């Protein structure tokens, strides 16, 4: 049995790295295609829920239902930070805006803190039976 050489091991290493990258690109493309297909299915299912005026539907294969996702982001750090400091509202600070604090504030009838955005998105989800 011949001893491996530095040149041979480097060549094999580079070839394997190239093959892994090629496989990863193919995999990523397949995943992107499947995600696009699932998005189309979600839109179709949402259309069915909307047309029937319901929040969920059950079938032998699972249940489709809507879920609400929220997001609180900072649009203008300077004005938001000034508001935090002026109003002693440091509980609103994380490395991001504290979504729970923003939701609570909105639920109490207050306005968004300056420099923040708040988004609510209704999504479709499917649960296996």
C-alpha positions in Angstrom: 0.0 0.0 0.0 1.4 3.4 -1.0 1.7 6.2 1.5 -0.4 9.2 0.8 1.4 12.3 -0.3 0.6 15.9 0.7 -0.2 16.6 -3.0 -2.6 13.6 -3.3 -4.4 14.4 0.0 -4.8 18.1 -1.0 -6.1 17.1 -4.4 -8.6 14.7 -2.9 -9.6 17.3 -0.3 -10.2 19.9 -3.0 -12.1 17.5 -5.1 -14.3 16.5 -2.2 -14.9 20.1 -1.3 -15.9 20.9 -4.9 -18.3 17.8 -4.9 -19.8 18.9 -1.6 -20.4 22.4 -3.0 -22.0 21.0 -6.1 -24.3 18.8 -4.1 -25.2 21.7 -1.8 -26.2 23.9 -4.7 -28.3 21.1 -6.2 -29.9 20.5 -2.8 -30.5 24.2 -2.2 -32.2 24.4 -5.6 -34.4 21.5 -4.8 -35.4 23.0 -1.4 -36.2 26.3 -3.1 -38.5 24.6 -5.6 -40.2 22.7 -2.8 -40.6 25.8 -0.7 -42.1 27.7 -3.7 -44.6 24.8 -4.2 -45.5 24.9 -0.5 -46.1 28.6 -0.7 -48.5 28.1 -3.6 -50.3 25.4 -1.6 -50.6 27.7 1.4 -52.0 30.5 -0.8 -54.5 28.1 -2.2 -55.5 26.8 1.2 -55.8 30.4 2.5 -58.1 31.1 -0.4 -60.3 28.2 0.6 -60.4 29.3 4.2 -61.3 32.9 3.2 -63.9 31.7 0.7 -65.6 29.6 3.3 -65.2 32.3 6.0 -63.6 29.8 8.5 -60.4 29.8 10.5 -59.6 26.1 10.0 -60.6 23.0 8.0 -59.9 19.3 8.8 -59.4 16.5 6.5 -58.3 12.9 6.8 -54.7 14.0 6.2 -54.5 17.0 8.6 -55.9 20.3 9.6 -55.3 23.7 7.9 -55.6 26.7 10.1 -54.6 30.4 10.2 -52.1 31.7 12.7 -51.2 35.3 13.4 -47.6 36.3 13.5 -46.5 39.7 14.7 -43.3 41.6 14.3 -42.0 44.8 16.0 -38.9 46.4 14.5 -37.2 49.7 14.8 -37.5 52.1 11.9 -35.6 55.0 13.5 -33.2 54.1 16.3 -32.5 57.7 17.3 -36.1 58.6 17.9 -36.9 55.3 19.5 -33.9 55.5 21.9 -34.8 59.1 22.8 -38.3 57.9 23.7 -36.9 55.0 25.8 -34.6 57.3 27.8 -37.1 60.1 28.2 -39.9 57.8 29.4 -37.6 55.4 31.4 -38.9 52.5 29.3 -35.7 50.4 29.2 -37.8 47.2 29.2 -38.4 47.9 25.5 -34.7 47.5 24.8 -33.1 44.3 23.7 -30.9 43.9 20.7 -34.2 44.3 19.0 -37.5 45.9 20.0 -39.2 43.9 22.7 -42.3 42.6 20.8 -44.1 41.6 23.9 -43.8 45.1 25.4 -45.0 46.6 22.1 -48.0 44.3 21.9 -48.9 45.1 25.5 -48.7 48.8 24.8 -50.9 48.5 21.7 -53.3 46.2 23.7 -53.6 49.0 26.3 -54.6 51.4 23.5 -51.3 53.3 23.3 -49.5 54.2 20.1 -46.3 52.6 18.8 -43.2 54.0 20.4 -41.5 56.4 18.0 -39.2 54.9 15.4 -40.8 51.4 15.5 -42.8 49.3 13.1 -45.3 46.7 14.0 -46.6 44.0 11.6 -49.3 41.4 12.0 -49.3 38.7 9.4 -51.9 35.9 9.2 -50.3 32.7 7.9 -51.7 29.4 6.9 -50.3 26.3 8.7 -51.0 22.6 8.2 -50.9 20.1 11.0 -50.6 16.4 10.4 -53.5 14.2 11.6 
